[in-house]
């Protein structure tokens, strides 16, 4: 069974589920209940443990690649704000198959790994870190989000290292960014991206 097929199929399933439900937060069961047929079709799955393979793909690959993040135990959040499925070569409309062209945001996982190491996996906002059996855990947040309509860059000056709780608040523009109040600030965040985020917060009031 191809590992690459599994990663691509699960990424696509998450993107479809997010667009269908209008939320980026999901559980493995949500994904399996809605997308089992598509995942099995695209991975040519055989055997008795495809659901276990799905869970392993989420935890061991997509979280590490920062495609998704852990919101709380058993719940994940898709990090891209605008994602288009990539593995299907055509879209089916009734009995007609229409060829499609797909664009997908490309991230730099090495950039995120280095930034997390700089902060020793501690949240810049509250100094929290999450201790797991495999080590310490934190997340990377794009201050100006990637994808339409924000079109923020995947650069160091647009990234914050944060805990899952602060990450959710930032994603929903529920808290403003005040660099002077950071618990730790070892790299420069572009003020233009901070201003963009804070304007979104103001619009939400």
C-alpha positions as CSV (number, residue, x, y, z in Angstrom):
1,X,0.0,0.0,0.0
2,X,1.5,3.3,-1.0
3,X,2.2,5.7,1.9
4,X,2.1,8.7,-0.6
5,X,-1.4,7.6,-1.7
6,X,-2.6,7.6,1.9
7,X,-1.2,11.0,2.7
8,X,-2.7,12.5,-0.5
9,X,-6.1,10.8,-0.1
10,X,-6.4,11.9,3.6
11,X,-5.4,15.5,2.8
12,X,-8.1,15.6,0.1
13,X,-10.7,14.0,2.4
14,X,-10.0,16.6,5.1
15,X,-10.3,19.5,2.5
16,X,-13.6,18.1,1.2
17,X,-15.0,17.7,4.7
18,X,-14.0,21.2,5.7
19,X,-15.7,22.7,2.6
20,X,-18.8,20.6,3.1
21,X,-19.2,21.4,6.8
22,X,-17.9,25.0,6.8
23,X,-15.5,24.3,9.6
24,X,-11.8,23.3,9.8
25,X,-12.2,21.2,13.0
26,X,-12.9,17.5,12.7
27,X,-12.4,14.1,14.4
28,X,-11.1,11.0,12.7
29,X,-14.6,9.5,13.0
30,X,-16.1,12.5,11.2
31,X,-13.6,12.0,8.4
32,X,-14.2,8.3,8.2
33,X,-18.0,8.5,8.3
34,X,-18.0,11.1,5.5
35,X,-15.1,10.1,3.3
36,X,-14.5,6.4,3.8
37,X,-15.6,5.5,0.3
38,X,-13.2,8.1,-1.3
39,X,-10.3,7.2,0.9
40,X,-10.6,3.5,0.2
41,X,-11.0,4.1,-3.5
42,X,-7.9,6.4,-3.8
43,X,-5.6,4.2,-1.6
44,X,-6.7,0.9,-3.1
45,X,-7.0,-0.2,0.5
46,X,-7.0,-3.9,1.3
47,X,-7.0,-5.6,4.7
48,X,-8.9,-5.1,7.9
49,X,-7.4,-1.9,9.4
50,X,-7.9,1.1,7.1
51,X,-9.4,3.2,10.0
52,X,-6.2,2.6,12.0
53,X,-4.1,3.6,9.0
54,X,-6.2,6.8,8.7
55,X,-5.5,7.7,12.4
56,X,-1.8,6.9,12.0
57,X,-1.6,9.1,8.9
58,X,-3.2,12.0,10.8
59,X,-0.9,11.7,13.8
60,X,2.3,10.6,12.3
61,X,2.4,12.5,9.0
62,X,-0.1,15.4,8.7
63,X,0.4,16.8,12.1
64,X,4.2,16.7,11.7
65,X,3.9,18.4,8.3
66,X,1.7,21.2,9.9
67,X,-1.1,20.4,7.5
68,X,-3.4,19.8,10.6
69,X,-3.0,20.6,14.2
70,X,-4.3,19.0,17.4
71,X,-7.0,21.2,19.0
72,X,-7.7,18.8,21.9
73,X,-7.5,15.1,22.4
74,X,-9.2,13.3,19.4
75,X,-9.9,16.6,17.5
76,X,-7.9,18.2,14.7
77,X,-7.9,21.4,12.8
78,X,-7.0,22.0,9.2
79,X,-4.4,24.7,9.0
80,X,-5.0,26.0,5.5
81,X,-7.9,28.4,5.2
82,X,-8.4,27.7,1.5
83,X,-7.6,24.1,0.4
84,X,-8.5,22.3,-2.9
85,X,-8.3,18.5,-3.1
86,X,-5.4,17.4,-5.2
87,X,-5.5,13.7,-6.0
88,X,-8.6,13.5,-8.1
89,X,-7.8,14.0,-11.8
90,X,-11.4,15.0,-12.7
91,X,-14.6,16.2,-11.1
92,X,-17.7,14.2,-11.7
93,X,-20.9,16.0,-12.6
94,X,-23.7,13.5,-13.1
95,X,-22.3,11.0,-15.6
96,X,-19.8,13.5,-17.1
97,X,-16.2,13.7,-15.9
98,X,-14.7,17.2,-16.3
99,X,-10.8,17.6,-16.1
100,X,-9.7,20.1,-13.5
101,X,-6.5,22.0,-12.7
102,X,-5.5,22.1,-9.0
103,X,-3.4,24.6,-7.1
104,X,-2.2,23.9,-3.5
105,X,-0.3,25.9,-1.0
106,X,3.2,24.7,-0.5
107,X,4.6,25.0,3.1
108,X,8.2,24.9,4.3
109,X,8.3,22.3,7.1
110,X,12.0,23.0,7.8
111,X,11.2,26.6,8.6
112,X,8.6,25.6,11.1
113,X,10.9,23.0,12.7
114,X,13.7,25.5,13.2
115,X,11.4,28.1,14.6
116,X,9.9,25.7,17.1
117,X,13.4,24.7,18.2
118,X,14.3,28.4,18.7
119,X,11.5,28.7,21.2
120,X,12.1,25.2,22.7
121,X,8.4,24.4,21.9
122,X,7.0,27.1,24.1
123,X,4.2,29.4,23.3
124,X,5.4,32.9,22.6
125,X,2.1,34.3,24.0
126,X,1.7,32.4,27.2
127,X,4.9,30.4,27.7
128,X,2.9,27.1,27.7
129,X,4.2,23.9,26.2
130,X,2.4,20.5,25.9
131,X,4.3,17.5,27.2
132,X,3.6,14.3,25.3
133,X,5.2,10.8,25.5
134,X,7.2,11.6,22.4
135,X,8.4,15.0,23.7
136,X,7.1,18.6,23.8
137,X,4.5,19.9,21.5
138,X,3.6,23.4,20.1
139,X,2.2,24.8,16.8
140,X,3.1,27.4,14.2
141,X,0.6,30.1,13.4
142,X,0.6,32.3,10.2
143,X,-0.2,35.8,11.4
144,X,-1.6,36.7,8.0
145,X,-3.3,33.4,7.0
146,X,-2.3,31.5,3.9
147,X,-4.7,31.1,1.0
148,X,-7.5,33.2,-0.3
149,X,-8.6,35.8,0.6
150,X,-5.7,36.6,2.9
151,X,-2.7,35.4,0.8
152,X,-0.2,35.6,3.6
153,X,3.4,34.3,3.0
154,X,5.0,31.2,4.5
155,X,7.9,33.2,5.9
156,X,9.6,33.5,9.3
157,X,8.3,37.1,9.7
158,X,4.7,35.8,9.4
159,X,5.0,33.0,11.9
160,X,4.4,32.7,15.6
161,X,5.1,29.6,17.8
162,X,2.1,29.0,20.0
163,X,0.2,26.5,22.1
164,X,-3.0,24.8,20.8
165,X,-5.2,27.1,22.9
166,X,-3.7,30.3,21.7
167,X,-3.6,29.0,18.2
168,X,-7.4,28.5,18.0
169,X,-8.0,32.0,19.4
170,X,-5.6,33.5,16.8
171,X,-7.2,31.5,14.0
172,X,-10.6,32.8,14.8
173,X,-9.2,36.4,15.3
174,X,-10.5,36.2,18.9
175,X,-7.4,37.9,20.4
176,X,-5.2,40.7,19.2
177,X,-1.4,40.4,18.8
178,X,0.6,42.7,21.0
179,X,4.3,42.0,20.5
180,X,5.3,44.0,23.6
181,X,3.3,41.5,25.7
182,X,4.9,38.3,24.3
183,X,6.5,36.0,26.9
184,X,9.3,35.3,24.4
185,X,10.2,37.1,21.2
186,X,13.4,35.9,19.5
187,X,12.6,36.7,15.9
188,X,11.0,39.7,14.1
189,X,7.3,39.6,13.2
190,X,6.5,42.0,10.3
191,X,4.3,44.8,11.7
192,X,2.2,44.8,8.5
193,X,1.1,41.2,9.3
194,X,0.3,42.1,12.9
195,X,-1.8,45.0,11.8
196,X,-3.6,42.8,9.3
197,X,-4.5,40.3,12.1
198,X,-5.6,43.0,14.5
199,X,-7.8,44.5,11.9
200,X,-9.5,41.1,11.5
201,X,-10.0,41.1,15.3
202,X,-11.6,44.5,15.2
203,X,-13.9,43.4,12.4
204,X,-15.1,40.5,14.5
205,X,-16.3,42.8,17.4
